Amino acid sequence: MLKVNKDKAFTLVEIMMVVGIIALISAIAIPSIISLKRTANEAAAKSNIRSLSVAAETASVSLGHYPLTLTELHNFVSSAADYCTDLAGGVTTLQGYNYSCTMDITGYTLVASPVTLGTTGSVIYTATTGGILTPL
């Protein structure tokens, strides 16, 4: 008599089907996750540029001129050093965006551009003297 082994195990076909289903779900989910991350990066960049611009405008009213040092700007927004390496256009990378701050006694230009256009963000935000933010 033949003795049949009745061990319980998955067959190769069953394992391949599970792998296929996981691959299909991943193919659908990953682009959505990347899109959500890009949208979050853009919202953060817009908010950060707007905050720095408001701080610069507030400083100009309080000081009688636009901030000339990071310390002067930091007095009006505590996160200034996180986004502005210096006020001479140095670049800081944070949350998928490169931030550049240029300020002198008469005005400023603040720029947030994606590290990888289309992947980490798709919008370049700029704020200039007078609190003008583009694009809105």
C-alpha positions as a printed Julia matrix, in Angstrom:
136×3 Matrix{Float64}:
  0.0     0.0     0.0
  1.05    3.45   -0.81
  1.21    5.85    2.04
  0.09    9.39    1.07
  1.69   12.3     2.91
 -1.02   14.74    3.93
  1.19   17.65    5.1
 -0.56   20.96    4.82
  1.35   23.5     2.77
  0.82   26.16    0.12
  1.34   25.24   -3.47
  3.52   27.27   -5.8
  0.43   28.46   -7.68
 -1.16   29.78   -4.48
  2.01   31.64   -3.51
  2.31   33.15   -7.0
 -1.31   34.34   -6.86
 -0.7    36.08   -3.52
  2.44   37.75   -4.88
  0.49   38.87   -7.96
 -2.3    40.37   -5.86
  0.2    42.23   -3.66
  1.95   43.58   -6.8
 -1.37   44.77   -8.22
 -2.36   46.54   -5.01
  1.09   48.17   -4.82
  0.86   49.36   -8.43
 -2.42   51.09   -7.61
 -1.45   52.51   -4.2
  2.1    53.84   -4.74
  1.21   56.61   -7.26
 -1.52   57.82   -4.9
  0.91   57.94   -1.98
  3.46   59.88   -4.06
  0.76   62.33   -5.14
 -0.34   62.87   -1.53
  3.26   63.5    -0.46
  3.75   66.02   -3.3
  0.55   67.84   -2.31
  1.67   67.97    1.33
  5.11   69.32    0.33
  3.47   72.04   -1.79
  1.11   73.08    1.0
  4.0    73.26    3.47
  6.14   75.3     1.06
  3.34   77.78    0.42
  2.67   78.16    4.13
  6.38   78.56    4.96
  6.96   81.22    2.31
  3.84   83.07    3.44
  5.0    82.97    7.1
  8.47   84.27    6.2
  6.91   87.03    4.09
  4.55   88.12    6.87
  7.49   88.14    9.3
  9.56   90.29    6.93
  6.69   92.75    6.49
  6.08   92.89   10.25
  9.79   93.43   10.83
  9.87   96.28    8.32
  7.1    98.07   10.2
  8.67   97.43   13.59
 12.32   98.08   12.65
 11.77  100.73   10.01
 13.56   98.53    7.43
 13.51   94.96    6.21
 15.56   92.45    8.23
 19.27   92.5     7.47
 20.22   89.48    9.58
 18.69   86.14   10.42
 18.49   87.26   14.03
 16.29   90.21   13.07
 14.03   87.93   11.04
 14.09   85.23   13.75
 12.63   87.77   16.21
  9.46   87.78   14.1
  9.27   84.12   13.07
 11.07   81.48   15.11
 11.49   79.08   12.18
 13.44   81.57   10.04
 16.75   79.74   10.47
 15.12   76.46    9.38
 14.27   77.87    5.94
 16.87   80.61    5.41
 20.52   79.6     5.6
 21.37   83.27    5.25
 19.72   86.34    3.77
 22.05   86.42    0.77
 20.33   83.67   -1.22
 21.8    80.54    0.39
 19.73   77.41   -0.22
 18.17   75.24    2.48
 16.46   71.94    1.62
 13.51   70.87    3.73
 10.35   68.82    3.1
 11.12   68.27   -0.59
 11.69   71.96   -1.33
 14.74   74.22   -1.69
 14.3    77.53    0.12
 16.22   80.66   -0.81
 15.96   83.99    1.05
 17.38   87.24   -0.28
 16.87   90.38    1.82
 18.28   93.85    2.09
 17.15   97.08    3.69
 14.7    97.88    0.86
 13.02   94.52    0.26
 13.2    90.78   -0.12
 12.65   87.8    -2.38
 11.76   84.4    -0.95
 11.68   81.33   -3.2
 10.59   77.75   -2.55
 11.31   75.41   -5.46
 10.87   71.63   -5.56
 14.0    69.53   -5.16
 12.74   67.33   -8.02
 10.13   69.11  -10.12
  7.09   66.87  -10.55
  8.1    64.42   -7.82
  8.65   66.36   -4.59
  6.52   69.26   -5.82
  5.19   70.84   -8.99
  4.85   74.5    -7.96
  7.53   77.15   -7.39
  6.44   79.69   -4.79
  7.88   83.2    -4.67
  7.18   86.03   -2.23
  8.45   89.53   -2.89
  8.45   92.9    -1.13
  4.95   93.93   -0.16
  3.87   90.39    0.69
  3.16   89.41   -2.92
  2.98   85.6    -3.12
  2.95   83.87   -6.51
  1.35   81.59   -7.4
 -1.52   81.98   -5.02
